Amino acid sequence: MDTDKMALCGLKSMAMPLTQIIKYSTEDLAPHQRLEWLHEVIGREYANVEITAPRTGVFNEMTLYAWQTLRLSVIHSAEITLQRLPREPDSSSQDAYFAVVNLSGDYRLQQNGREVFLKPGDMVLYDATLPHHIHCPQPFSKVLMSVPRPLLRERIAGVEHCTALTIPGQVGIGSVAVDFIRSCAKQAEHLSAEEFCRLSEHALDLLALALTAVRPAQFNLSRSRSVALDRIKAFITNHLSDPSLNPAKVSAGTGLSPRYINLLFKGEDTSLMRYIWQHRLEHCRKELLASVHNGHRIGDIAFRWGFNDLSHFSRIFRQQFGCSPTDYRETHRHCEQGTGFTEK
């Protein structure tokens, strides 16, 4: 986005001594421009939704932090109603789950036939790609943690059944997760970019534990299925760099039938080969950012992790991360180097 367009849209970049942040605010615009601008920003950064204009006028401030493969946002807003209709996500980067920590005000979410009312301190998960309805009848504040779909699916079986369930933030693992995520948002500007990025894995682990605590019991894997799935994933991890890894090899290496293997991965809303490709892509993504691999060609990294067709690797990398491997390396390496992040 060029400088003139940034000014027109009300986008402000604030370079902090330790971590760079990006802020959006309706205060930079005339009142009659704010609703259209807010619709465009939310649609680009989060999900394409319909917005019901509040009676008191449009006010919204968003602070966005890149957080490794996640993103953390702090949002202050006037009353608002958001409605997502059935449609495909506008980009692969929006194929995500959103974990919301309510800081103040009332927050109502409807999705998958369930409705939750969050009190300040409570948390909820929803699928940004599926229809949902959010209603906040008064000014409110929240922290929003954006998590790419594959990251949660690989941690939690049946995560698709964990949406629109209240995670109480007053006791238990929910309290630990909420306090940690809220603290990360509060301290983001006082941490180096490297310190801040390293906290993202801990936040993701705590979110997974909190979701597991509220996941409906009937969607828990049985012990035998869980053991079988762990065996398959361990075999894949040990042979991920093998370009000939396929369902037949996984079946022979684990002693499980291809049909049963497919059934297990279907229970996680994915497939065996999709799981393999996603993990290969994740290893490549990490090596593209690691300083120890600065001199390594992108093709060498791809071939090291089992890809044998560079054009295919580039195509699915773009589908997964929203840009080419070359662009990703150039624009995201700063997070590993502790230099903050810059709007592309």
N, C-alpha and C positions, 0 to 999 in steps of 0.2 A: 504494500500500500504506500503510495507516494505521500509527501509531506502535505500537499494541498488537500488530498482526499482525507488524510488523517484529521486535519483541522475541520474539514466540512462535516465529518461523521462524529466529531466530538471525542476522538480517541486521544488519550494522553499517555505518553511514555514517561515514566519517572525513573531516572537512573539513581539508584540508591548506592551507598558506599559498599554494601556487601552483596545484595541481591537485586537484580532488576525486576520490576513489576510492570504490568500493563493495566491501565485503568480505563474503564468506560464510564461516562456519566451523562445523564440527561441535562445536567445543569449547564452544559456547554452549548445547549441549543435553545432556540426560541420555543415556547410552549406548543405552538401548532406543529412543530417538526418532530416532537419527541415520540409520539406513538409509532409513526412510520419508522423512525430510526431504531427504536427499541425492537420492533418486530424484525428488522433486518439483522441486528446484532445477535439477538437470541437465536434466530434461524441459522446464522453462520457459525456461532460458537458452541451452540448446544443442540437444539432440535427445532425443526420447523413447526411452529405452533400458531394458533390463532390467539389473539390477545383481546380481552374485553377491557375497554378504557375505564379506568377508575373515575368515580365521581369527583374526587378531590384533585385530579390532575395527575399526570404521569411523572413519577420520580423513580429513578433507578441508578444505583452505582454498583459496578462490578469490578473487583480486583482479581486478576488472573495470575496464577503462578504455574509455570511448567514444572512438572514433578516426575522426572524420569518418563516412564510410559504413561503415567497418570497426569491429572491436572487438578489443581485445587483452586476453588473460587470462593471469595467472600462477597456476599450480595446483600445490599440494603435496598429496600424497595417500599414504595407506597402500596396500598391495597392493589391486588391484581388477580386476574383469572386467566389461566393458560389452558388451552385445549389442543391436544395433538390428535389429528384424524388419521385413519389408516392410510399409510403410504410408506414407500421405501425411504430409508435415510438419504439425505442429500449427498453424503460423501461417506467413504469407509471410516473416516475419523470419528463419525457420529455413531458408529456401531458400538454403543457403550451402555454400561449401567451407570446410574447416578445414585450416589449415597448422599442423602441430605441430613445435615445436623441442624435442627431448628434452634436458633439462638434467642429469638424473641418474637412475640406475636403468635397468631394462630395460623396453622398450616394444615390444609386438608388435601389429601391425595386420593384419587380413585384410579385403579388399574386392575385388570383381570377379575372384575366382578367384586373386588374388595375396596373398602374405604377406610382410611385411617385419619385420625386427628392427632397431630403432634403437639405435645406441650413443649415449652422451651427445654432444651437438653435432650429430647428424644431424637431418634434417628430412624430413617426409612430408606429402602432401596427401591428404585423403579427402573424399568427398561425404557431408555430414551427413544427406541425405535418403534415401540408399540403404542397404541392409543392410550392416552391418559388425560386426566383432568386435575388441575391444581387450582385451588381457590384459597386466597389469603385475604380475609375481609378487612384487614387493618394493616398499618405499617408493620413490617417484619424484617428480620435479618436471618441469614442462614449461611452455613458453610456447605459447599457442594463439592464432592469428590467424584471426578469422572474416571471410570475404570473401563478400559477396552474389554469387550465381551470375552475374548479367549482367556484373559488373565483370571477372571472369576470362575469361569467354567472349569479350568484346570485345577482350581483349589476346592471347589464345592460341587459335589454331585447334586443335581436338582436345583441349581441356583435359580433357574427360571421360575421355580415355585416359591421363591423367597421375596418376591416383590410385593409392595403394599402390605407389609407386616411391620407393626411398630416394634422397634428395638428400644426398650426403656433405657434412658440414660442416667437413671438414678442409682441403680444397683447392678452388681454382677459384671459380666464381660462387656455388656453394653455401655456401662459407665466408664470402664477402662478405655474402650475404643473411642467413645465420644470425647472424653477428656484429651486423649492423645491427638486426635484429628483437630480438635479445636485449638489445642496448644500449638500444633504445627502452623496453623493459619495465623495465630497471634504472633508467633516468633519468626515468621518467614523473613521479615525485613531485617532481623537482627542476626541472621545466620548467613554464612557463606553459601554460595550456590551449591558447592559440593556437600556441605553438611546437610543442607535442606534436602537435596536429592536423595541422600542416603536414608532419610527417614521414610521415604515412600514405601519401601518394602515392608517396614514394620507396620505402617498404617494399613497396608493391604492385608497383612496377616491378621491383624486385630479385627478388621472388617469381616474377614472370612470366619473367624471364630464367633463373632457376634451374630452373623447370619446363620451359622450352624445351630446356634442356640435357639433360634426361632423357626427354623425350617420344619415344616410339617413332618411328623414322624413317619408317615407312610411313604415318604420319598427318600428315607435313609437307605443306603445300600446294605444288603445283608452282609454278614461277615464273609461268607464264601465268595460273593461277588466282589467285595472290596479287596480281598486278598488276590483274586484273579486279576483285577484291574491293576493293582500295584505291581504284579509280576509282569504284566504286559508293558507298563510304562517303564519299568526298570530295564527290560530288554531293549525297548526303543532308545532309551537314554544311552545305553552301552553301544548301540549300533547306529546311532543317528548319522554319523559321517559316511556310512555305507550307501553309495548311490543306488545300489540294487535292493535296498530295504523295501519290502512290499508285503502285502497280506500273507502270502505263502511263507515267506521267511519268518514273519512274526509268529505265525501259527506253528511252524516247525520248531522254533526256538522256545516257545512257551508250552507246547503240548496241548494247546487249546484250539478248537475248531474255528475256522474263519467266521462261521455264522455266529458262534457265541461271542467272539471278539467284537464283531459288528454290533451285536445286541448290547454289549457293555458300553460301547462308545455312544450308541444311540441314546442310552440312558443319561449321558452327559450332553446331549443335544449337539453332537458332532460326529465325525467318522474317524476311522483309523488313519487314513491317509491325510485328512485335514489336520489331525493332531500332529502327525509327523511334520507336515509342511510348516505348521505354526511354530513348532519348536526349533526347526532348522532356521526359520526366519528370525526368531528371537536371538539365537546364538549369533547369527550374522549381524543383527542390529547392534548387539553389545560390542562385537569386535570392530564394527565401523566407528564406534565412539571411543574405544580404548586407545590411549596414547601409545601403548606398546605395539599396536598394529598400524600406526600412522603411515608407515612406508609400504604397507601391503596393498596390492591391487584388489579392487572389489571382486574381480573374477576369482582371485586366489582364495579369498575368504568364502565366497559362495561354493567353490569346489571343495573346500576343506570340510564343509558341513553337508555334503551329500548332493548338492545340485550339480547336474552335468550339462545343463543348458542355460547359458547366461541370459538369453532373451526371456526364457521362462522365469528365471529368478527375478529379473528386473520387473516383469509384469506383475507377478504375485506380490513382490515387495511393495510396489506402488499401490496395489489393491489393499494391502494390509495397513500401510503406514501413511498413505496419502501423497507420497512423493517418490522420486527415484532414489536408489541407493546413494548416488553421488550427491544429490541435493540434501538428503537426510544427513550424510556425514558432515557436510559443510555447515548446515544450519543448526544441528543439535549437538555437535561436539563440545560446545561451550559448557554444557551441563556437567560433563565429566571433568572439564578443566576448571570449573568453578568460576565461570565468567557471567553467569546469569543467562537469560534468554532474550532473544530479539524477535519482534514480530516480523514474520516472513513477508 
